[in-house]
């Protein structure tokens, strides 16, 4: 699978770095930095789209500019992708109305898309698209296995991790933690990595995207503990 990742800012680069380092060897992850300034009104996307956008199977949108988000359908067409994963780390920069608009435009072009909020909420069940499902098997909503001995975590291993690397960081740090304390420790570690999702309250979720990401981490550890009783 060839992933074309559209990057703006440090968060996008961190995600691309982590995915490149931990993805299956058969994947090719191409990071493309979008650095151009966009006009307030885009009349002709061809005039503002880069001429050297690579082609691939899946578009991973990591932009932080609502004007760039408007161009996702056009970028998908140029990149000839079959699916789009566009994470929402700040709903002010990618509001629900714009997401719906982009989804409809992509559907008209025959391209499947998901908009996980935040990106680490993605699961394989969110889409039937082959490329989206394959990406979500490895990156998205945290899922772990733990080894427990005498009430303490001996080892935590990933089944699926947050694309930014936060889950891997937490898994490496919880060894030696008592099972009863691991959920709270995971929340503290989540901030230390740190999570770069918005801390302001999201009107749809009624919580912050950062808080949602932390809760997903805690739920993954609690589920892993529940599975071993």
MIBADREN-356960 format. One record per residue (C-alpha): residue in three letters; residue number from 0; y negated, z negated, x negated. Coordinates in steps of 0.02 Angstrom, whole numbers, plus 50000, padded with zeros to 5 digits. Layout:
BEGIN
R   rest    nr       v       w       u
R    ala   NUM       Y       Z       X
...
END
This chain:
BEGIN
R   rest    nr       v       w       u
R    unk     0   50000   50000   50000
R    unk     1   49826   50044   49940
R    unk     2   49689   49923   49994
R    unk     3   49507   49973   49984
R    unk     4   49402   49814   49981
R    unk     5   49216   49832   50018
R    unk     6   49127   49694   49922
R    unk     7   48957   49613   49938
R    unk     8   48923   49450   49848
R    unk     9   49025   49316   49762
R    unk    10   49143   49279   49907
R    unk    11   49203   49458   49917
R    unk    12   49233   49466   49730
R    unk    13   49329   49302   49733
R    unk    14   49441   49366   49870
R    unk    15   49475   49530   49781
R    unk    16   49512   49439   49618
R    unk    17   49637   49324   49703
R    unk    18   49722   49462   49802
R    unk    19   49738   49570   49646
R    unk    20   49816   49426   49549
R    unk    21   49940   49370   49681
R    unk    22   49982   49524   49788
R    unk    23   50150   49613   49776
R    unk    24   50159   49726   49624
R    unk    25   50180   49878   49736
R    unk    26   50005   49854   49806
R    unk    27   49849   49932   49733
R    unk    28   49689   49837   49772
R    unk    29   49528   49934   49739
R    unk    30   49368   49834   49745
R    unk    31   49213   49934   49788
R    unk    32   49044   49850   49766
R    unk    33   48916   49906   49894
R    unk    34   48747   49879   49814
R    unk    35   48634   50002   49903
R    unk    36   48493   49946   50019
R    unk    37   48513   49999   50200
R    unk    38   48372   50052   50317
R    unk    39   48334   49952   50476
R    unk    40   48397   50097   50581
R    unk    41   48539   50209   50523
R    unk    42   48522   50379   50605
R    unk    43   48644   50472   50494
R    unk    44   48782   50370   50411
R    unk    45   48820   50513   50291
R    unk    46   48649   50489   50212
R    unk    47   48680   50307   50166
R    unk    48   48868   50303   50134
R    unk    49   48919   50311   49951
R    unk    50   48994   50476   49898
R    unk    51   49129   50395   49790
R    unk    52   49217   50284   49917
R    unk    53   49404   50280   49871
R    unk    54   49543   50324   49992
R    unk    55   49682   50206   50043
R    unk    56   49790   50135   50182
R    unk    57   49694   49978   50230
R    unk    58   49509   49939   50228
R    unk    59   49471   49757   50187
R    unk    60   49291   49728   50237
R    unk    61   49207   49587   50138
R    unk    62   49026   49630   50172
R    unk    63   48889   49505   50211
R    unk    64   48762   49619   50293
R    unk    65   48763   49662   50478
R    unk    66   48692   49834   50440
R    unk    67   48839   49870   50326
R    unk    68   48958   49808   50460
R    unk    69   48891   49945   50575
R    unk    70   48959   50071   50449
R    unk    71   49139   50007   50452
R    unk    72   49200   50149   50567
R    unk    73   49118   50279   50455
R    unk    74   49187   50199   50296
R    unk    75   49360   50194   50375
R    unk    76   49350   50379   50413
R    unk    77   49293   50424   50237
R    unk    78   49425   50312   50157
R    unk    79   49558   50386   50275
R    unk    80   49632   50214   50309
R    unk    81   49753   50174   50449
R    unk    82   49695   49995   50477
R    unk    83   49547   49880   50451
R    unk    84   49539   49693   50417
R    unk    85   49359   49634   50435
R    unk    86   49345   49447   50410
R    unk    87   49204   49348   50488
R    unk    88   49141   49214   50370
R    unk    89   48972   49200   50455
R    unk    90   48955   49251   50637
R    unk    91   48766   49270   50617
R    unk    92   48800   49416   50499
R    unk    93   48940   49490   50605
R    unk    94   48913   49436   50787
R    unk    95   49038   49461   50926
R    unk    96   48942   49604   51006
R    unk    97   48941   49702   50845
R    unk    98   49126   49668   50818
R    unk    99   49165   49739   50990
R    unk   100   49059   49892   50953
R    unk   101   49148   49922   50788
R    unk   102   49319   49894   50868
R    unk   103   49285   50025   51003
R    unk   104   49222   50153   50877
R    unk   105   49373   50126   50766
R    unk   106   49492   50143   50913
R    unk   107   49413   50312   50955
R    unk   108   49454   50365   50777
R    unk   109   49634   50304   50795
R    unk   110   49610   50158   50675
R    unk   111   49676   49984   50716
R    unk   112   49567   49836   50671
R    unk   113   49567   49646   50672
R    unk   114   49420   49528   50650
R    unk   115   49488   49357   50601
R    unk   116   49359   49217   50603
R    unk   117   49371   49159   50468
R    unk   118   49475   49279   50364
R    unk   119   49604   49143   50332
R    unk   120   49643   49139   50519
R    unk   121   49735   49306   50509
R    unk   122   49919   49308   50558
R    unk   123   50050   49449   50566
R    unk   124   50051   49430   50756
R    unk   125   49869   49485   50768
R    unk   126   49912   49670   50755
R    unk   127   50058   49790   50770
R    unk   128   49982   49900   50636
R    unk   129   50102   49914   50489
R    unk   130   49971   49893   50353
R    unk   131   49881   49749   50437
R    unk   132   50046   49659   50466
R    unk   133   50097   49685   50285
R    unk   134   49933   49613   50221
R    unk   135   49947   49466   50342
R    unk   136   50121   49423   50281
R    unk   137   50045   49366   50117
R    unk   138   49862   49326   50155
R    unk   139   49785   49239   50303
R    unk   140   49824   49081   50400
R    unk   141   49899   48957   50275
R    unk   142   50085   48925   50284
R    unk   143   50179   48816   50159
R    unk   144   50341   48732   50116
R    unk   145   50345   48559   50038
R    unk   146   50474   48457   49946
R    unk   147   50466   48273   49990
R    unk   148   50541   48127   49894
R    unk   149   50518   47942   49934
R    unk   150   50375   47983   50051
R    unk   151   50277   48085   49923
R    unk   152   50246   48271   49902
R    unk   153   50345   48330   49751
R    unk   154   50297   48513   49767
R    unk   155   50205   48626   49887
R    unk   156   50236   48814   49884
R    unk   157   50150   48952   49980
R    unk   158   50224   49063   50113
R    unk   159   50052   49134   50153
R    unk   160   49885   49084   50080
R    unk   161   49700   49102   50114
R    unk   162   49638   49265   50034
R    unk   163   49506   49169   49935
R    unk   164   49637   49067   49842
R    unk   165   49595   48902   49926
R    unk   166   49773   48872   49988
R    unk   167   49844   48897   49814
R    unk   168   49719   48774   49743
R    unk   169   49765   48642   49873
R    unk   170   49952   48670   49850
R    unk   171   49935   48642   49663
R    unk   172   49838   48481   49687
R    unk   173   49937   48387   49821
R    unk   174   50089   48343   49713
R    unk   175   50108   48155   49706
R    unk   176   50014   48128   49869
R    unk   177   50094   48018   50002
R    unk   178   50145   48118   50155
R    unk   179   50039   48007   50267
R    unk   180   49884   48046   50162
R    unk   181   49908   48230   50123
R    unk   182   49815   48298   50275
R    unk   183   49653   48207   50231
R    unk   184   49671   48249   50046
R    unk   185   49693   48432   50090
R    unk   186   49528   48430   50185
R    unk   187   49438   48356   50034
R    unk   188   49519   48481   49915
R    unk   189   49470   48622   50032
R    unk   190   49287   48579   50001
R    unk   191   49312   48565   49814
R    unk   192   49376   48742   49790
R    unk   193   49254   48770   49883
R    unk   194   49269   48858   50051
R    unk   195   49126   48982   50070
R    unk   196   49135   49008   50258
R    unk   197   48980   48960   50358
R    unk   198   48953   48774   50387
R    unk   199   48846   48801   50543
R    unk   200   48922   48787   50716
R    unk   201   48999   48947   50783
R    unk   202   48957   48974   50966
R    unk   203   49127   49050   51006
R    unk   204   49236   48925   50915
R    unk   205   49124   48775   50952
R    unk   206   49148   48719   50773
R    unk   207   49099   48786   50603
R    unk   208   49201   48923   50522
R    unk   209   49217   48810   50370
R    unk   210   49286   48673   50482
R    unk   211   49408   48796   50561
R    unk   212   49469   48848   50389
R    unk   213   49497   48666   50340
R    unk   214   49591   48633   50501
R    unk   215   49706   48781   50469
R    unk   216   49745   48708   50297
R    unk   217   49785   48538   50371
R    unk   218   49892   48613   50508
R    unk   219   49993   48709   50378
R    unk   220   50035   48551   50282
R    unk   221   50073   48453   50440
R    unk   222   50189   48592   50499
R    unk   223   50276   48597   50330
R    unk   224   50306   48409   50339
R    unk   225   50367   48421   50519
R    unk   226   50495   48553   50470
R    unk   227   50580   48432   50350
R    unk   228   50566   48285   50468
END
